[in-house]
């Protein structure tokens, strides 16, 4: 929804000067008290002149205020802030975003998604955090769904400082299509490939008729995908094959895509952090949380949060779960087949806050929301697949993953699970604190604040992503001019 026109300034009620009749009465009163003495008369004349000047000055209307031009998105200060350009947001047909939210009870085959997409994608306010999160910070916590980033990005974009309402001023064009929400219902059961592709095909039909698209063939357009990239990469039209073929549709060949997990072989894809539950309202919120996780006393060497997948042969999560239960002196376990492990649950947060390291196997893809919950708590992630960190989150995380994480190959763990504790115990307290400090330093880049929030000098995950998009498109246009 576009910002509303600023309301007119309030009326200023000025005290009106006395009317001419009142002025004459006042003058007459003064003159009647003047003696016949010449000096007195001369003094009175001067006094009268001063009174007349005073009344006339009061009667004159105040000078008009200096002219102020309100450009909600495009002030002179923003020209300096938005040095890499501006973003135009398409107003898509409602069926591609707004209607999906309004019909949120019908976009999941098992349960309503209405709470998950509420509050601009943050979900319902968090509860049960007493004793885990400082009381003054609890209003900044929500039970945010791992796949809600499409809604979060759209909400943030509507009030983004570098948004423009003028297509001709745009460096980049954002397509606010909720691709993940649109396909979610159709990924299971007996839906056909046409069902899964319907909304995506409608969106591309609409946007390809817009003038900016015609000028660039979509090469300066981008979209946010709230689900893993693999949900949008169906190769055939076989009804039994998983996902939609959205990414492989011909009109998508030039479109930049942000996703919570990217394909490392696709140059048009950028991975952005999964949303966590902490959405700071100010820079002090961030600083307070950083201090808390820096000074927290941690009782466990490592922790594992998850549930085993019995249908998966040789399930690696089961390997970690069984190992942790035998290493209870060093490992803390949150078994999600028993505990309530909804997004950001108190039991999960507390386990990460109490542990130096957290074990992070693959999720549905190579990456996992849990890794971000882990780092949010100042715990150091332990990865078992290189795909969990290599070529992922390159705009948001340091290039050298070993400065903030540990890698132990999953094959070695299968051969000897004790390798986990042996490796982690070799890190000194100084090593651990250095890695944690690295996480604390880049943590704001993993968080999503609310729209119109002032974080001072801090950039959050959305700011970093948008800056990256604009820099990329600006460079792309410069390269095109040089080639031309």
C-alpha angles and dihedrals in degrees: 000000000000118000114267122247110272111260117253115266114268119263114263112218109211123198104251118229121244116281122252092260090056089049092054091049091052093049092049091051092053094046093050090062095053117105123226090251111119096226091050090049091050091050090048091051090055090047091051091052091052090049092050091050090049093050093045092050090051092048094053115096115248116261114267115263116256113275112265121195113205112210103170094198104017115053124148090255090053090053087066093041094048096050092145094054141261138285127233116209117213118227097225127196107277093244089071098057121343095050091050089058094045090050093042092136088067104047097082124056094219110034145359116283093198096108091045094057096039126109095034091308096311093106126214121342111269121256135188095042097123109133092013102065124030110262094240090055099048093089087064092060125089135169092250119189117235091231098046098096093105090064094041093052094047092049092049093045093057090067099028114144091229097047118121129199090204114084090201091062096050126113092182136025120215119208106204095202115147095220095165095049091046095055098035095089093049101050093087139047125014102331117134130234088255090058090053094048099041102095094040092052091049091051094050091047089054100042095044088064093058118103097235090054092049090053095052105019087235096301093127094043128098140184137195118233113200095194131059115288090243090069089066100046108081108157102200139025092249106137090219095058119101125254138352126301091228096130092048095050108117094239090058095061094103102031119113113229130204113200138167086241124021134198106253090215095058118086091192093063129085123184119222128191121279109247114259128197099262115088107173119217095201144000091265088059089058095045092049092051092047090053091049095053091043094055099034114126107229121205101189130062092214142352139205123208118186149075130263119248106222094185091061114083113236089002107204092209088060089053091054093043094052092045093050092050090055091047096052093145091062105021130061116205131205105188106201092197085069107022125059104259103177115149110308095349116183092247090057095046093048093050091053093045090054097049135073094209135024125204113234117188122175119294124202083312130015092283129062136201087225091070089064093046086052095052091043086063093048093251119140115241120232111206127198100187124053089218089069091072111005112099091357128116092359092161093050109034132054115267092236104068092187090070090070107014145039127234122208115170112242091225091060091049092053089054094048122002092191087075088082096064092037092055096044095047090059091068111096122225087253091053091050094048091048092053092045091051089054090055091047089052097054097031095102088061089063097051131088117215125197122269115278092016116148109223093171111218093350124107117207130204093277093049091050092049095049092046088052093050093050094046090050095050093043090053090045091056092047091051091049091053092050091051091047 
